[in-house]
Amino acid sequence: MPKIYIVEKDYQNSRFDKWFKKKVINLPQSLIEKIIRLNKVKINKKKTKSSYRVQAEDIVEIYDISKFKVIDRPKVFKYKPSNKELNKYDENIVENNDNFIIINKPSGIAVQSGTKSFRNIIDVLKETKYFDGYKPYIVHRLDKETSGILIVAKTREYAQLFTSLFRIRKIHKTYIALTHGKVSKSNCTLKDDLISYDNGKKVIQKAVSHLKVLKTSDNFTYVELNPITGRKHQLRKQLYNIGNPIIGDSKYFINRKNKQKHKVKKKLMLHAYKIKFMINNVQYNFKAKYGKEFEEFLKEEF
């Protein structure tokens, strides 16, 4: 007799192989393909493919697969925030509903745990009242040192929706930044071929951002940025490429010791200021106030 599963709503439109790894057994892709070839899987009484997009209420029949062994997953250590840290995030909540949360992410905390960043916003949110009965889903990222608006979905359905909206560029983000030097007003659109490396392989990606100069002083410029594409470190690289790196950027910077005596702030002066999108014909617009250091620098220099 087969073991029967009913696909939950949260997995709507997920690939079958991903659903299988999560809900049945974590096997290598090759073994999943083998199981399918051996007719050990049926969905709604029919054969399937690993790429099939499961639907809510699909009936999945799994025949004897006891001889296939699970992959050992590495132990994941989660960050445990203190009560004091949890409480301080109340003032950073911009929007909270049953489907997603909008948080004004502080500078200095990563979105998720990594090799260089143990403390992260996702593990913090898991412990807050905002995710009681929910699971946080990452739908986009901000650099650790970048502050501002971050969307975190509460259901798989909305995570998939936001991912789709980002992919078709229907989510519009506005950043503000403080840069070194005077940015020319002729730089209204930045177009670059950004280079990165993936396992030693050179990758070139086109990047486009719109730029607006808001204020200038003798040494600095206050700019507004609208990224059209979503490349890693896109705005930081593009401003560096035109000779106006962001203040506090320790990765993309120009040595100006001999040209400028002004003591600069150490925090990255890049803030995700606004975001807008539409869901079910409802327009959403959110803003996130920049931090104290950003505000003080604006007052001092402009």
C-alpha positions as CSV (number, residue, x, y, z in Angstrom):
1,M,0.0,0.0,0.0
2,P,1.3,3.5,-0.8
3,K,1.8,6.2,1.7
4,I,-0.5,9.1,0.9
5,Y,0.2,12.8,1.3
6,I,-2.1,15.8,0.6
7,V,-0.2,18.9,-0.5
8,E,-0.8,21.8,1.8
9,K,-1.7,25.3,0.6
10,D,1.7,26.7,1.6
11,Y,3.3,24.6,-1.1
12,Q,1.1,25.8,-4.0
13,N,3.1,26.0,-7.2
14,S,6.3,24.5,-5.6
15,R,8.3,22.1,-7.7
16,F,7.5,18.5,-6.8
17,D,11.2,17.6,-6.1
18,K,11.4,20.5,-3.6
19,W,8.2,19.4,-2.0
20,F,9.4,15.8,-1.9
21,K,12.7,16.8,-0.1
22,K,10.8,18.8,2.5
23,K,7.8,16.6,3.2
24,V,9.0,13.0,2.4
25,I,12.7,12.4,2.4
26,N,15.8,14.5,1.6
27,L,17.3,12.5,-1.3
28,P,19.8,13.6,-4.0
29,Q,18.1,14.8,-7.2
30,S,19.4,11.7,-9.1
31,L,17.5,9.4,-6.7
32,I,14.3,11.4,-6.9
33,E,14.5,11.0,-10.7
34,K,15.1,7.3,-10.3
35,I,12.1,6.9,-8.0
36,I,9.9,8.7,-10.5
37,R,11.2,6.4,-13.3
38,L,10.4,3.3,-11.2
39,N,6.8,4.5,-11.0
40,K,7.0,4.8,-7.2
41,V,5.3,8.2,-7.2
42,K,1.9,9.1,-8.5
43,I,0.0,12.5,-8.2
44,N,-3.7,12.3,-8.5
45,K,-3.3,8.7,-9.8
46,K,-1.0,9.8,-12.6
47,K,2.7,9.7,-13.3
48,T,4.6,12.9,-12.7
49,K,7.9,14.7,-13.4
50,S,10.3,16.2,-10.9
51,S,9.5,19.7,-12.4
52,Y,5.7,19.3,-11.9
53,R,4.3,22.3,-9.9
54,V,2.2,20.8,-7.1
55,Q,-1.2,22.3,-6.3
56,A,-3.0,22.5,-3.0
57,E,-5.0,19.4,-2.3
58,D,-3.0,17.3,-4.8
59,I,-3.0,13.6,-3.6
60,V,0.6,12.2,-3.7
61,E,1.0,8.4,-3.4
62,I,4.5,7.2,-2.5
63,Y,5.2,3.5,-2.9
64,D,7.9,1.6,-1.0
65,I,11.1,3.7,-1.0
66,S,12.6,2.3,2.2
67,K,15.9,1.3,0.5
68,F,16.7,4.9,-0.3
69,K,18.7,6.6,2.4
70,V,18.3,10.2,3.6
71,I,21.1,12.7,3.2
72,D,22.6,13.9,6.5
73,R,22.0,17.6,6.7
74,P,24.6,19.7,8.5
75,K,23.5,20.9,11.9
76,V,22.3,24.5,11.7
77,F,23.0,26.7,14.7
78,K,20.4,29.5,15.1
79,Y,21.0,32.9,16.6
80,K,19.1,33.4,19.9
81,P,18.4,37.0,20.6
82,S,18.0,38.3,24.1
83,N,14.7,39.7,25.4
84,K,16.2,43.2,25.3
85,E,17.0,42.8,21.7
86,L,13.6,41.5,20.8
87,N,11.8,44.4,22.5
88,K,13.8,47.0,20.6
89,Y,12.5,45.9,17.2
90,D,9.0,47.1,17.9
91,E,9.9,50.6,16.9
92,N,11.3,49.2,13.6
93,I,8.0,47.7,12.4
94,V,6.6,49.6,9.4
95,E,3.8,47.2,8.5
96,N,2.4,44.0,10.0
97,N,-0.4,41.9,8.6
98,D,-1.3,38.2,8.2
99,N,0.7,37.9,5.0
100,F,3.9,39.9,5.4
101,I,5.8,42.3,7.6
102,I,7.8,45.4,6.6
103,I,10.7,46.1,8.9
104,N,13.1,49.0,8.9
105,K,16.3,46.9,9.2
106,P,19.0,48.5,11.2
107,S,22.5,48.8,9.8
108,G,25.0,46.2,11.1
109,I,22.7,43.1,11.1
110,A,22.6,40.5,8.3
111,V,19.3,39.4,6.8
112,Q,20.2,35.7,7.3
113,S,23.0,33.7,9.0
114,G,26.1,33.1,7.0
115,T,29.8,32.2,7.3
116,K,30.7,35.8,8.4
117,S,27.3,36.8,10.1
118,F,25.8,34.7,12.9
119,R,23.5,37.4,14.2
120,N,20.7,37.9,11.7
121,I,17.3,39.5,11.3
122,I,15.4,36.3,10.3
123,D,16.4,34.4,13.5
124,V,15.4,37.5,15.5
125,L,12.0,37.8,13.9
126,K,11.2,34.1,14.5
127,E,11.3,34.8,18.2
128,T,9.0,37.9,18.1
129,K,5.3,38.1,18.6
130,Y,5.0,39.1,14.9
131,F,5.8,35.5,13.8
132,D,3.8,33.7,16.4
133,G,2.2,30.9,14.4
134,Y,4.1,31.9,11.2
135,K,7.4,31.2,9.6
136,P,9.5,34.1,8.1
137,Y,10.4,33.7,4.4
138,I,13.1,35.8,2.8
139,V,12.0,37.4,-0.5
140,H,14.8,39.8,-1.0
141,R,18.0,40.9,0.8
142,L,19.8,44.0,2.0
143,D,23.5,44.1,2.6
144,K,24.5,43.7,6.3
145,E,25.6,47.4,6.5
146,T,22.6,48.7,4.5
147,S,19.6,49.9,6.6
148,G,16.0,50.3,5.6
149,I,12.9,48.6,4.2
150,L,12.9,44.8,4.2
151,I,9.9,42.6,3.2
152,V,9.6,39.3,5.1
153,A,6.7,37.0,4.0
154,K,4.7,35.0,6.6
155,T,3.5,32.3,4.2
156,R,5.0,30.3,1.4
157,E,2.2,31.6,-0.9
158,Y,3.2,35.2,-0.3
159,A,6.9,34.4,-0.5
160,Q,6.3,33.0,-4.0
161,L,4.2,36.0,-4.9
162,F,6.8,38.5,-3.8
163,T,9.5,36.5,-5.6
164,S,7.5,36.7,-8.8
165,L,6.9,40.4,-8.4
166,F,10.6,41.0,-7.9
167,R,11.5,38.9,-10.9
168,I,9.1,40.8,-13.3
169,R,10.3,44.1,-11.7
170,K,6.9,45.1,-10.3
171,I,8.4,46.0,-6.9
172,H,9.9,49.5,-7.0
173,K,12.6,50.4,-4.5
174,T,14.1,53.8,-3.7
175,Y,17.3,54.2,-1.8
176,I,19.1,57.3,-0.5
177,A,22.8,57.6,-0.1
178,L,25.6,60.0,1.0
179,T,28.6,59.9,-1.3
180,H,32.1,61.3,-1.5
181,G,32.6,64.1,-3.9
182,K,30.2,66.0,-6.2
183,V,28.1,63.7,-8.3
184,S,27.5,65.2,-11.7
185,K,23.8,65.8,-12.5
186,S,24.4,64.4,-15.9
187,N,24.6,60.9,-14.3
188,C,20.8,60.5,-14.3
189,T,21.0,56.8,-15.4
190,L,23.8,54.5,-14.4
191,K,24.4,51.5,-16.8
192,D,27.2,49.1,-16.0
193,D,28.5,45.6,-16.8
194,L,29.2,44.4,-13.2
195,I,31.8,41.7,-12.8
196,S,31.6,39.0,-10.0
197,Y,33.1,35.6,-9.6
198,D,31.2,32.3,-8.9
199,N,33.5,29.5,-7.9
200,G,36.3,31.1,-9.8
201,K,34.2,31.7,-12.9
202,K,33.9,35.2,-14.1
203,V,30.2,36.4,-14.3
204,I,29.2,39.7,-16.1
205,Q,25.8,41.1,-15.4
206,K,24.1,44.2,-16.7
207,A,23.0,46.7,-14.0
208,V,20.8,49.8,-14.4
209,S,19.9,52.4,-11.8
210,H,18.3,55.8,-12.0
211,L,20.0,58.5,-10.0
212,K,18.8,62.0,-8.8
213,V,21.1,64.5,-7.0
214,L,19.2,65.9,-4.0
215,K,21.9,68.1,-2.4
216,T,25.6,68.8,-2.8
217,S,28.3,70.4,-0.6
218,D,32.0,70.9,-1.0
219,N,32.9,67.3,-0.3
220,F,29.7,65.2,-0.4
221,T,26.5,64.5,-2.4
222,Y,23.1,63.4,-1.2
223,V,21.5,61.2,-3.8
224,E,18.3,59.2,-4.5
225,L,18.6,55.9,-6.3
226,N,16.1,53.7,-8.1
227,P,17.7,50.3,-9.0
228,I,16.0,48.7,-12.1
229,T,18.0,45.5,-11.9
230,G,18.9,43.7,-8.7
231,R,22.6,42.8,-8.7
232,K,24.7,42.1,-5.6
233,H,26.2,45.4,-4.3
234,Q,24.7,47.1,-7.4
235,L,24.4,50.7,-6.0
236,R,27.7,50.5,-4.1
237,K,29.6,49.3,-7.2
238,Q,27.9,51.8,-9.6
239,L,28.6,54.8,-7.4
240,Y,32.2,53.7,-7.0
241,N,32.5,53.3,-10.8
242,I,31.6,57.0,-11.3
243,G,34.2,58.1,-8.7
244,N,31.6,58.8,-5.9
245,P,31.7,55.9,-3.5
246,I,29.2,55.8,-0.6
247,I,30.5,57.2,2.7
248,G,31.4,54.4,5.1
249,D,31.8,51.7,2.4
250,S,34.9,49.7,3.4
251,K,34.7,47.5,0.3
252,Y,34.3,50.0,-2.6
253,F,36.2,53.1,-1.8
254,I,38.8,55.5,-3.1
255,N,41.8,56.7,-1.0
256,R,41.2,60.4,-0.5
257,K,43.5,61.0,2.4
258,N,45.5,63.6,0.6
259,K,42.5,65.4,-0.9
260,Q,40.1,65.5,2.1
261,K,40.7,66.1,5.7
262,H,37.2,65.6,6.8
263,K,36.7,62.8,9.3
264,V,34.1,60.5,7.8
265,K,31.5,58.2,9.6
266,K,32.3,54.5,9.7
267,K,28.7,53.3,9.0
268,L,27.6,52.7,5.4
269,M,25.4,55.7,4.4
270,L,23.0,53.7,2.2
271,H,19.4,53.4,3.2
272,A,16.4,51.6,1.6
273,Y,14.0,54.5,1.9
274,K,10.8,53.6,0.0
275,I,9.1,50.6,-1.6
276,K,5.9,50.3,-3.6
277,F,4.0,47.4,-5.2
278,M,0.5,46.2,-6.1
279,I,-1.2,43.1,-4.9
280,N,-4.8,42.2,-6.0
281,N,-5.3,45.8,-7.3
282,V,-4.3,47.3,-4.0
283,Q,-1.4,49.7,-4.1
284,Y,1.1,49.5,-1.2
285,N,3.6,52.3,-0.4
286,F,5.9,52.2,2.6
287,K,8.7,54.5,3.9
288,A,11.4,53.9,6.5
289,K,13.1,56.7,8.3
290,Y,16.9,56.8,8.1
291,G,19.0,56.4,11.3
292,K,20.5,58.9,13.7
293,E,24.0,58.9,12.1
294,F,22.6,59.5,8.6
295,E,20.5,62.4,10.0
296,E,23.4,63.9,11.8
297,F,25.6,63.8,8.7
298,L,22.9,65.5,6.7
299,K,22.6,68.3,9.2
300,E,26.4,68.8,9.5
301,E,27.2,68.8,5.7
302,F,24.1,70.2,4.0
